[in-house]
Each structure stands twice: as structure tokens, then as C-alpha cells.
Amino acid sequence: MRCKKELPYDKCCFYCEKGAIQENGETVYCQKKKQEVPADQVCHAFSYDLLRRKPEFPKLPDVELPTLD
């Protein structure tokens, strides 16, 4: 029995290096299929492109800065 490895990203065409994101941001032109596909779709030729990742930065706590007065 194979254990499933949890990935730090979602497998979808939006993050694939074979896809070109269209201007509307909802579709991706797949070079493999030679057609536009929805950005949340995935196929067997998926290969993750690290540069398309948009990391979520943690929010810093609100801190009152001291004044020099």
C-alpha cells in the first residue's frame, strides 16, 4: 500500500510550467493539449513551476512605535 505524500501546493494547471496563464486569470493555455483549459484542472503531464507560487506572508502584530518626544 502506497502512502500519499502531502504536497505544499495544489496540483492544478495554474502552477504547471507547461501552461501559459491567460489575461483573465481563469484559464490557462496548455502547450501539451494545445488548447485553453480551466486554471483548476490538472493532467498527468503536470510539472510544478516554483516561480508561479505566491507565498502567504504572516501578518505582523500591531505594535505602537516609541516616539522621541
Phi, psi and omega per residue, in radians:
M1 nan 2.250 -3.137
R2 -1.559 2.398 3.061
C3 -1.588 2.464 -3.129
K4 -1.456 2.243 3.127
K5 -1.493 2.268 3.137
E6 -1.411 2.208 -3.090
L7 -1.633 2.570 3.129
P8 -1.393 0.118 3.141
Y9 -2.496 2.852 3.074
D10 -1.508 2.362 3.063
K11 -1.412 1.860 3.059
C12 -2.698 2.815 -3.072
C13 -1.096 -0.348 3.117
F14 -1.069 -0.601 -3.111
Y15 -1.720 0.073 -3.093
C16 -1.416 2.455 3.133
E17 -1.353 -0.197 3.101
K18 -1.532 -0.086 -3.090
G19 -1.880 2.540 3.075
A20 -1.941 2.095 -3.095
I21 -1.240 2.265 3.135
Q22 -1.379 2.943 -3.060
E23 -1.100 -0.576 -3.113
N24 -1.295 -0.276 3.093
G25 1.372 -0.070 -3.118
E26 -1.762 -0.292 3.137
T27 -2.202 2.779 -3.128
V28 -2.301 2.341 3.041
Y29 -1.507 2.009 -3.100
C30 -1.539 2.137 3.110
Q31 -1.246 -0.457 -3.141
K32 -1.266 -0.815 -3.097
K33 -1.565 -0.240 -3.107
K34 1.030 0.717 3.100
Q35 -2.758 2.924 3.087
E36 -1.446 2.401 3.116
V37 -2.300 2.747 3.069
P38 -1.080 2.581 -3.069
A39 -1.163 -0.395 -3.113
D40 -1.619 0.061 3.121
Q41 -1.416 2.790 3.086
V42 -2.543 2.565 3.100
C43 -2.235 -3.140 -3.081
H44 -1.257 -0.283 -3.124
A45 -1.592 0.270 -3.100
F46 -1.096 2.276 2.982
S47 -2.393 2.177 -2.987
Y48 -1.216 2.291 3.071
D49 -1.846 1.900 -3.057
L50 -1.091 -0.536 -3.077
L51 -1.260 -0.248 3.107
R52 -1.522 -0.091 -3.113
R53 -1.267 2.403 3.063
K54 -2.051 1.690 -3.070
P55 -1.204 2.600 3.062
E56 -1.626 2.080 -3.137
F57 -1.513 2.487 3.122
P58 -1.186 2.560 3.110
K59 -1.359 2.330 3.111
L60 -1.428 2.529 3.132
P61 -1.201 2.603 3.087
D62 -1.276 2.064 -3.108
V63 -2.174 2.306 3.100
E64 -1.445 2.171 -3.111
L65 -1.420 2.489 3.129
P66 -1.247 2.602 3.101
T67 -1.803 2.806 -3.107
L68 -1.649 0.096 3.139
D69 -1.271 nan nan
